[in-house]
């Protein structure tokens, strides 16, 4: 962007009175793009040369203007398209639950309607002051010894060790983890720590590009291969050369392209769209997903042979709720970074707020933690933040997996059962028992990357029993 160019802003609202007013007020400071629905947003993003750094999203979008579901889904869509985009949310339903959930998904802030356009403008300009990419989702420690990852928990130490171990190997790496956990940072660290570190590093988000464009983007195309192909163009495999090609959200890759990707992984061979001549790539493939690809394979949505090719070296990025001792380290890292960025004194927590921070489960993972720090830095720079101010930033309505303590004795089990029965209508004992068993089986298979013998050992059953129960789940 030219130094004198205005930053782009995407406004998503189905009320023309609101969009016209905001366009008039904001166009002096921003290059404004307007859309009314999620579908229009997807179409607009494919037409723009670059993703706008800012988005202002109304939660009450069609088809159901009275529910926030479409708005919540759009927040995820935008962050899947470009993790650096800063999203502010508008809503006529000015309730704390929606605000907290929008923030947990990755929105920077929440503005209740009606709101003065000038207030919205200042909130947008404040959001531009922060550069989330300068402090990557999992935190950049700035030292080689850290592998680029902040934290001292056992889970993070294991992650750093895997990065060191796999960095120089030429084989594919499959990075698995929840949204916002820092998978892209792991991919960059694998590249930077390898001998390929001085070579190109290219990244393609398979969920953020039209399925019809994935093949020419990856493999390139010949002149005249399709309408608009006025000249030949190299794809990512050629441009990556001896470097690294990162394929994010690999689970979104269309089935028909999975076979072509498999061929490249097997022998490096591919063709540009519209050509018959073979080309070869020595790029190393690193893929990432927040889906359970083993489940996708079982349900026929992902090729088993491609999964096994990609997962030569599987890396699991732990969710933040499994890194309790790292929450304070990440807080210190982001707090210092964003205070420095805006030239303000950092905020500090009261003892009660610090306890609340350590107990919170962060359903949006490190991305949510980072955004909370941005908001606290904006609102409370140089001040003491109490438990009440901090609680306003949390999505307390979302229960994290595993956040309910499991009972370990008969009395605790009895109390837990009472709590469960009071909280669920139409209770079915057989169904609950089967679901708990299935969850433990899937957890063990996930921990052992599908190894039946090891999973059976963890579960305390023999291999044939485990296999039999898995068959029962598939037949249900």
ROZAVO-10254 format. One record per residue (C-alpha): residue number from 1; y, z, x. Coordinates in pm, 1 decimal, padded with zeros to 6 digits. Each point is the difference from the previous one (the first is absolute). Layout:
BEGIN
  pos         y         z         x
  NUM         Y         Z         X
...
END
This chain:
BEGIN
  pos         y         z         x
    1   00000.0   00000.0   00000.0
    2   00348.9  -00089.1   00131.1
    3   00218.9   00302.2   00089.8
    4   00243.5  -00094.6  -00278.4
    5  -00271.1  -00070.7  -00259.8
    6  -00035.9   00229.7  -00299.0
    7  -00334.3   00184.5  -00035.3
    8  -00224.4  -00136.7  -00274.7
    9  -00069.6   00213.4  -00306.2
   10  -00270.3  -00057.5  -00261.5
   11   00083.3   00136.9  -00347.8
   12  -00288.8   00019.3  -00248.0
   13   00098.9   00084.5  -00358.2
   14  -00062.7  -00176.1  -00330.9
   15   00336.2   00101.7  -00149.9
   16   00251.3  -00285.0   00065.3
   17   00295.4   00229.7  -00068.7
   18  -00109.1   00227.0   00285.2
   19  -00083.0  -00281.5   00241.7
   20   00325.1  -00186.5  -00071.5
   21   00204.2   00316.1   00050.7
   22  -00178.3   00093.2   00321.8
   23   00021.8  -00355.6   00130.7
   24   00377.0   00002.9  -00057.2
   25   00052.1   00339.6   00164.7
   26  -00241.6  -00044.1   00291.3
   27   00050.0  -00364.1   00095.6
   28   00291.3   00085.1   00231.1
   29  -00232.1   00210.6   00215.4
   30  -00338.8  -00162.1  -00053.3
   31  -00164.6  -00337.8  -00044.6
   32  -00146.8   00075.0  -00342.3
   33  -00328.4  -00144.0  -00134.6
   34  -00103.8   00083.7  -00356.8
   35  -00340.8   00005.2  -00171.7
   36  -00113.5   00132.1  -00338.0
   37  -00376.7   00048.3   00047.1
   38  -00262.2   00064.5   00268.3
   39  -00111.6  -00361.1  -00026.4
   40   00353.0  -00126.5   00060.1
   41   00026.0   00226.7   00304.6
   42  -00318.7  -00145.1   00149.7
   43   00127.1  -00352.9  -00055.8
   44   00343.1   00080.9   00145.1
   45  -00142.7   00158.6   00315.1
   46  -00196.3  -00316.8   00080.7
   47   00323.2  -00202.4  -00023.3
   48   00217.6   00221.9   00220.4
   49   00005.8  -00052.0   00375.9
   50  -00018.4   00376.1   00058.8
   51  -00075.8   00307.1  -00208.1
   52   00319.0   00179.1  -00113.0
   53   00038.3   00331.6   00182.7
   54   00096.9   00171.7  -00328.1
   55  -00137.7  -00000.1  -00354.2
   56   00133.9   00166.9  -00314.2
   57  -00286.2   00025.6  -00250.2
   58   00005.1   00106.2  -00364.2
   59  -00319.6   00183.8  -00094.1
   60   00002.9  -00118.6  -00362.4
   61  -00095.0  -00364.2   00053.7
   62  -00178.9  -00235.0  -00244.1
   63  -00256.7  -00020.3  -00148.1
   64   00043.3   00368.8  -00088.3
   65   00363.0   00103.2   00048.1
   66  -00069.0   00354.2  -00119.1
   67  -00255.3   00079.9   00270.8
   68   00055.3   00007.3   00376.5
   69  -00334.1  -00162.3   00093.0
   70   00143.0  -00344.8   00083.5
   71   00278.9   00153.0   00205.8
   72  -00244.7   00218.7   00193.1
   73  -00221.3  -00305.4   00062.2
   74   00300.2  -00197.9   00124.0
   75   00082.8   00270.6   00257.4
   76  -00350.0  -00045.2   00143.0
   77   00031.7  -00380.6  -00016.0
   78   00324.5   00003.3   00197.1
   79  -00128.8   00236.8   00268.1
   80  -00319.0  -00203.1   00033.7
   81   00219.2  -00306.8   00051.2
   82   00222.0   00167.0   00259.9
   83  -00035.9   00363.2   00103.9
   84   00360.4   00009.8   00127.7
   85   00163.4  -00062.6  -00337.8
   86   00203.9   00294.0  -00131.5
   87  -00045.0   00049.8  -00374.9
   88   00230.9   00191.8  -00232.5
   89  -00121.7   00059.1  -00355.4
   90   00199.7  -00008.4  -00325.2
   91  -00137.5   00156.1  -00317.9
   92   00127.6   00088.3  -00343.5
   93  -00279.9   00256.5  -00018.1
   94   00167.8   00247.3   00230.4
   95  -00295.8   00229.8   00043.0
   96  -00111.6   00172.5   00317.5
   97  -00362.3  -00118.9  -00022.8
   98   00098.8  -00368.5   00013.7
   99   00247.0   00066.1   00281.0
  100  -00257.2   00182.4   00208.5
  101  -00269.4  -00258.2  -00057.0
  102   00234.3  -00287.4   00091.0
  103   00089.2   00179.7   00323.3
  104  -00364.9   00071.2   00077.7
  105  -00073.7  -00372.3  -00034.0
  106   00267.5  -00076.2   00259.6
  107   00335.3  -00022.7  -00181.2
  108   00293.0   00135.3   00200.2
  109   00176.5   00156.3  -00298.0
  110   00020.3   00023.2  -00379.4
  111   00315.8  -00058.0  -00206.3
  112   00005.4   00091.8  -00368.1
  113   00169.4  -00223.5  -00256.0
  114   00278.5  -00018.3  -00091.0
  115   00144.4  -00007.5   00351.5
  116   00340.8  -00113.1   00119.6
  117  -00027.0  -00329.7   00192.1
  118   00208.2   00150.5   00280.7
  119  -00252.1   00280.3   00038.8
  120  -00281.3  -00255.6   00019.5
  121   00194.6  -00198.0   00261.5
  122   00047.7   00307.5   00220.6
  123  -00369.6   00090.9  -00034.0
  124  -00097.2  -00351.7   00111.0
  125   00240.2   00007.9   00295.2
  126  -00137.1   00342.7   00100.4
  127  -00353.2  -00143.1  -00009.5
  128   00106.0  -00273.2   00242.8
  129   00104.1   00259.9   00254.3
  130  -00363.7   00085.5   00059.9
  131  -00237.5  -00226.9   00186.0
  132  -00355.0   00097.0  -00103.2
  133  -00153.5  -00250.5   00242.2
  134   00161.7   00180.2   00291.2
  135  -00225.6   00292.2  -00087.1
  136  -00330.0  -00156.4  -00099.8
  137  -00209.8   00149.3  -00284.4
  138  -00223.7   00209.9   00220.9
  139   00278.5   00090.3   00240.3
  140   00063.7  -00129.9   00349.6
  141  -00019.2   00265.8   00264.7
  142   00145.6  -00216.5   00274.5
  143  -00258.7   00084.4   00263.3
  144  -00298.7  -00199.5   00111.2
  145  -00211.7   00315.0   00012.4
  146   00030.8   00037.4  -00377.5
  147  -00121.4  -00350.2  -00078.5
  148   00314.0  -00034.9  -00214.1
  149  -00126.6   00243.2  -00266.1
  150   00164.7   00334.1  -00080.3
  151  -00224.2   00299.9  -00059.1
  152  -00239.6   00242.9   00165.0
  153  -00265.9   00043.1  -00271.0
  154  -00363.8  -00076.8   00069.6
  155   00020.7  -00303.5  -00230.8
  156   00298.5  -00146.2   00188.7
  157  -00154.7   00074.5   00340.5
  158  -00310.8  -00187.4  -00113.6
  159   00215.1  -00290.7  -00117.2
  160   00180.1  -00019.7   00336.2
  161  -00330.8   00008.9   00184.9
  162  -00131.3  -00288.1  -00211.6
  163   00313.0  -00203.6   00073.5
  164  -00046.8   00055.1   00375.1
  165  -00371.6  -00079.9  -00022.8
  166   00031.6  -00319.1  -00203.4
  167   00330.2  -00136.7   00132.8
  168  -00140.2  -00231.4   00269.3
  169  -00313.8  -00113.4  -00182.0
  170   00020.1  -00361.2  -00127.0
  171  -00182.6   00081.3  -00324.7
  172   00159.4   00045.5  -00345.7
  173   00122.9   00338.2  -00121.8
  174   00005.5   00102.4  -00367.2
  175   00259.8   00268.3  -00076.5
  176  -00062.7   00188.5  -00324.5
  177   00232.1   00249.4  -00162.3
  178   00212.8   00082.3  -00299.8
  179   00337.5  -00162.1  -00068.3
  180   00276.2   00149.4   00212.1
  181  -00234.1   00151.6   00258.5
  182   00115.8  -00215.9   00294.0
  183  -00261.6  -00275.4   00033.2
  184   00248.6  -00254.1   00135.7
  185   00110.8   00240.9   00272.3
  186  -00364.4   00033.8   00106.0
  187  -00029.2  -00380.2   00018.7
  188   00313.4  -00024.1   00216.5
  189  -00127.7   00279.6   00224.5
  190  -00331.6  -00180.8   00048.5
  191   00194.7  -00307.2   00112.6
  192   00248.6   00183.6   00221.6
  193  -00270.1   00203.1   00174.5
  194  -00209.8  -00308.9   00072.5
  195   00024.5  -00259.4   00275.8
  196   00136.5  -00227.8  -00271.6
  197   00308.9   00220.4  -00031.7
  198   00225.4  -00265.1   00154.0
  199  -00139.2  -00274.5  -00224.0
  200   00106.1  -00079.0  -00361.1
  201  -00063.2   00248.7  -00278.9
  202   00010.9  -00158.2  -00346.8
  203  -00051.1   00172.3  -00334.8
  204  -00081.8  -00148.1  -00340.7
  205  -00016.5   00206.6  -00319.3
  206  -00267.9  -00172.4  -00209.1
  207   00128.3   00172.6  -00316.4
  208   00358.5  -00115.9   00049.0
  209  -00057.8  -00373.8   00013.5
  210  -00105.5  -00247.2  -00268.6
  211  -00376.3  -00081.1   00023.6
  212   00085.8  -00370.8   00029.0
  213   00207.9   00069.6   00310.9
  214  -00247.7   00218.8   00186.9
  215  -00204.4  -00288.3   00146.0
  216   00293.9  -00207.2   00136.6
  217   00165.7   00318.1   00126.1
  218  -00309.4   00108.8   00191.9
  219  -00130.8  -00335.9   00118.6
  220   00305.9  -00226.9  -00006.5
  221   00024.2  -00342.9  -00161.0
  222   00036.2  -00368.5   00081.9
  223   00293.8  -00211.9  -00103.8
  224  -00051.2  -00122.2  -00357.7
  225  -00277.4   00253.0  -00069.7
  226   00176.8   00101.5  -00322.1
  227   00331.3  -00049.7  -00177.7
  228   00279.9   00124.7   00223.3
  229  -00200.5  -00020.6   00324.9
  230   00254.1  -00229.0   00170.2
  231  -00126.2   00084.0   00347.0
  232  -00302.3   00160.1   00162.6
  233   00011.4   00376.3   00037.1
  234  -00206.0   00244.4   00205.2
  235  -00148.6   00302.8  -00175.3
  236  -00032.4   00362.3   00101.0
  237  -00326.8  -00054.1   00185.7
  238   00165.1  -00252.5   00231.9
  239   00323.1   00195.1   00039.2
  240  -00186.8   00320.6   00084.9
  241  -00172.0  -00184.5   00286.5
  242  -00149.6   00266.6   00232.7
  243   00168.2   00284.5  -00187.9
  244  -00079.1   00196.8  -00316.7
  245  -00000.8  -00110.9  -00363.3
  246   00031.8   00287.4  -00246.8
  247  -00123.8  -00074.0  -00353.2
  248   00126.0   00274.7  -00228.4
  249  -00152.9   00055.8  -00346.6
  250  -00297.7  -00215.2   00097.8
  251  -00173.6   00096.8  -00325.8
  252   00247.9  -00226.5  -00182.7
  253  -00115.5  -00312.7   00185.3
  254  -00140.1  -00254.9  -00251.2
  255  -00376.9  -00046.5   00015.9
  256   00027.6  -00372.1   00081.4
  257   00201.6   00081.8   00312.5
  258  -00230.3   00276.8   00112.9
  259  -00258.6  -00257.7   00112.1
  260   00259.7  -00180.4   00213.5
  261   00112.5   00326.3   00157.2
  262  -00363.5   00084.9   00073.0
  263  -00037.2  -00329.4   00187.9
  264   00297.2   00080.3   00223.0
  265  -00140.4   00344.9   00070.4
  266  -00337.1  -00146.3   00095.3
  267   00110.4  -00273.7   00240.9
  268   00378.8  -00021.7  -00000.8
  269  -00009.5  -00340.0  -00172.2
  270   00229.5  -00112.7  -00283.2
  271   00181.4  -00306.2  -00136.2
  272   00354.8  -00040.5  -00114.5
  273   00032.7  -00088.0  -00368.9
  274  -00018.1  -00380.5  -00024.1
  275  -00170.7  -00045.7   00338.1
  276  -00362.3  -00048.6   00100.0
  277   00042.6   00073.5   00371.3
  278  -00114.0   00347.1   00104.3
  279   00230.5   00241.5   00174.4
  280  -00085.5   00328.4   00167.5
  281   00160.7   00341.3   00008.0
  282  -00054.4   00291.2   00236.7
  283   00214.3   00239.2  -00200.6
  284  -00142.9   00342.8  -00060.4
  285  -00027.7   00088.5  -00370.8
  286   00102.9   00340.9  -00127.9
  287  -00030.3   00045.2  -00378.3
  288   00105.0   00283.3  -00229.7
  289  -00074.7   00102.7  -00356.5
  290   00062.0   00285.4  -00241.2
  291  -00300.9  -00110.8  -00205.6
  292  -00362.6   00108.5   00040.7
  293  -00133.8  -00330.8   00131.6
  294  -00360.8   00118.7  -00025.3
  295   00054.0   00041.7  -00373.2
  296   00174.9  -00338.4  -00013.3
  297  -00306.4  -00156.3   00166.0
  298  -00238.0   00166.1  -00246.6
  299   00207.8  -00127.9  -00292.2
  300   00016.8  -00355.2   00137.0
  301   00373.9  -00008.8   00078.5
  302  -00034.9  -00006.6   00377.4
  303  -00252.5  -00178.6   00219.2
  304  -00249.7   00232.9   00164.9
  305  -00029.1  -00217.2   00311.9
  306   00377.6   00000.5   00046.6
  307   00015.1   00376.2  -00047.6
  308  -00257.5   00052.6   00275.8
  309   00187.1  -00240.4   00229.9
  310   00330.8   00177.7  -00054.1
  311  -00136.0   00351.9   00031.9
  312  -00146.6  -00023.5   00350.1
  313   00239.7   00284.5   00082.9
  314   00092.1   00195.0  -00316.8
  315   00303.3   00228.5   00023.2
  316   00084.1   00248.4  -00275.2
  317   00363.6   00110.0  -00026.6
  318  -00011.6   00347.5  -00155.7
  319   00215.3   00086.9  -00301.2
  320   00274.2   00251.0   00070.9
  321  -00169.1   00269.3  -00211.0
  322  -00268.3   00011.9   00275.0
  323   00263.4   00061.1   00270.3
  324   00154.5   00329.9  -00107.3
  325   00110.5   00094.1   00351.1
  326   00172.2  -00339.0   00040.7
  327   00234.8   00036.3  -00297.1
  328   00245.3   00205.0   00208.1
  329  -00026.1  -00232.2   00301.1
  330   00077.7  -00300.1  -00221.0
  331   00283.6   00194.2  -00164.5
  332   00155.3   00074.6   00341.3
  333  -00040.7  -00362.8   00110.0
  334   00157.1  -00163.7  -00304.6
  335   00265.4   00269.0  -00047.1
  336   00127.4  -00041.9   00356.1
  337  -00014.9  -00379.5  -00023.7
  338   00193.7  -00039.8  -00325.2
  339   00257.2   00269.1   00084.4
  340   00064.6  -00182.8   00327.9
  341   00022.1  -00332.2  -00184.1
  342   00282.2   00112.2  -00230.0
  343   00166.2   00230.1   00251.1
  344  -00053.6   00319.7  -00200.7
  345  -00148.1   00340.7   00068.4
  346  -00361.7   00030.8  -00119.6
  347  -00083.5   00211.6  -00303.1
  348  -00219.3   00308.2   00037.8
  349  -00249.4   00160.3  -00239.0
  350   00010.5   00350.4  -00135.7
  351  -00329.2   00191.4   00055.3
  352  -00101.4  -00063.3  -00363.9
  353   00076.4  -00372.7   00031.5
  354  -00201.8  -00024.9   00319.3
  355  -00300.8   00160.8  -00170.1
  356   00038.6  -00243.3  -00289.0
  357   00011.8  -00291.5   00246.8
  358  -00321.2   00111.4   00167.2
  359  -00178.0   00041.9  -00336.4
  360   00107.6  -00332.1  -00155.4
  361  -00270.1  -00270.5  -00006.5
  362   00222.8  -00311.8   00050.2
  363  -00181.0  -00248.3  -00227.9
  364   00215.2  -00280.6   00148.0
  365  -00104.2   00101.2   00352.8
  366   00234.1  -00036.7   00298.4
  367   00212.6  -00260.0  -00176.5
  368   00080.3   00258.7  -00268.6
  369   00069.9   00266.8   00263.4
  370   00238.8  -00234.4   00182.4
  371   00188.3  -00084.9  -00320.7
  372   00034.0   00368.4  -00090.9
  373   00153.8   00064.3   00343.0
  374   00242.6  -00290.2  -00054.4
  375   00112.3   00146.2  -00332.7
  376   00032.8   00353.7   00136.2
  377   00200.0  -00129.1   00297.5
  378   00233.5  -00183.8  -00237.5
  379   00049.2   00290.6  -00240.4
  380  -00022.1   00307.3   00225.2
  381   00096.9  -00100.3   00355.7
  382   00073.0   00310.3   00206.7
  383  -00095.4   00234.7  -00285.1
  384  -00286.5   00232.5  -00089.1
  385  -00237.0  -00156.5  -00255.3
  386  -00159.8   00251.9  -00233.7
  387  -00328.0  -00021.8  -00189.3
  388   00170.8  -00112.3  -00321.0
  389   00180.9  -00293.9   00166.5
  390  -00318.8  -00101.9   00176.7
  391  -00214.6   00025.5  -00313.0
  392   00231.8  -00248.2  -00171.1
  393  -00118.7  -00263.7   00249.5
  394  -00373.2   00055.8  -00056.0
  395  -00235.4  -00181.3  -00238.8
  396  -00167.6   00315.4  -00122.7
  397  -00169.9  -00168.7  -00296.5
  398  -00242.1  -00191.9   00223.1
  399  -00311.1   00192.6   00098.7
  400  -00122.3  -00100.2   00343.1
  401  -00371.9  -00070.6   00046.7
  402  -00158.9   00316.5   00124.8
  403   00310.2   00209.1  -00069.2
  404  -00188.0   00228.7  -00241.9
  405  -00193.2   00253.1   00208.5
  406  -00373.1  -00034.9  -00041.7
  407  -00178.9   00316.3  -00113.3
  408  -00230.1   00157.1   00254.7
  409  -00153.6   00288.7  -00198.6
  410  -00132.0   00063.0  -00351.4
  411   00313.2   00174.4  -00133.1
  412   00233.4  -00269.5   00138.6
  413  -00225.7  -00268.5  -00143.7
  414   00016.5   00169.3  -00340.7
  415   00382.5   00010.2   00010.1
  416   00015.4  -00359.9   00113.1
  417  -00227.5  -00107.8  -00287.4
  418   00223.4   00183.5  -00252.2
  419   00308.7  -00172.5   00143.6
  420  -00176.1  -00336.9  -00018.6
  421  -00122.5   00046.2  -00359.0
  422   00344.2   00105.8  -00122.7
  423   00164.4  -00299.6   00162.9
  424  -00228.8  -00280.3  -00120.6
  425  -00068.4  -00110.2  -00355.9
  426  -00331.7  -00157.0  -00110.8
  427  -00181.5   00162.5   00290.6
  428  -00338.2  -00151.6   00093.0
  429  -00206.2   00206.7   00244.8
  430  -00234.5  -00282.3   00103.4
  431   00291.0  -00231.4   00066.9
  432   00186.7   00258.8   00210.1
  433  -00306.8   00083.5   00208.1
  434  -00072.5  -00369.5   00058.4
  435   00363.2  -00067.4   00098.7
  436   00005.0   00289.9   00247.5
  437  -00327.5  -00118.3   00152.5
  438   00125.2  -00358.6   00023.0
  439   00323.3   00114.3   00165.2
  440  -00188.1   00197.4   00266.0
  441  -00229.1  -00296.6   00067.9
  442   00294.3  -00239.3   00034.8
  443   00183.0   00248.4   00223.6
  444  -00301.5   00031.8   00230.3
  445  -00044.6  -00378.4   00015.2
  446   00369.5  -00038.3   00079.9
  447  -00018.3   00257.4   00279.6
  448  -00299.7  -00176.8   00154.5
  449   00127.7  -00355.7  -00065.9
  450  -00296.0  -00079.8  -00223.4
  451  -00277.5   00143.1   00221.5
  452  -00259.0   00127.3  -00252.2
  453  -00190.9   00219.9   00244.2
  454   00309.9   00181.5   00122.6
  455   00137.7   00034.8  -00353.9
  456  -00330.3   00147.9  -00120.8
  457   00010.9   00250.2   00285.9
  458   00352.3   00110.8  -00094.9
  459  -00105.2   00039.1  -00364.7
  460  -00318.9   00188.8   00082.6
  461  -00234.1  -00247.1  -00172.7
  462  -00247.0  -00251.8   00134.2
  463   00087.6  -00367.4   00035.7
  464  -00220.9  -00123.4  -00285.0
  465   00152.0   00253.9  -00242.2
  466   00350.0  -00115.4   00093.8
  467  -00096.4  -00366.2  -00041.2
  468  -00156.4   00070.7  -00339.9
  469   00313.5   00175.8  -00124.8
  470   00220.2  -00284.6   00123.3
  471  -00212.6  -00245.2  -00197.7
  472   00047.1   00217.7  -00310.5
  473   00380.1  -00017.2   00037.8
  474  -00007.7  -00377.7   00031.8
  475  -00210.9  -00033.6  -00315.4
  476   00229.0   00217.1  -00212.3
END
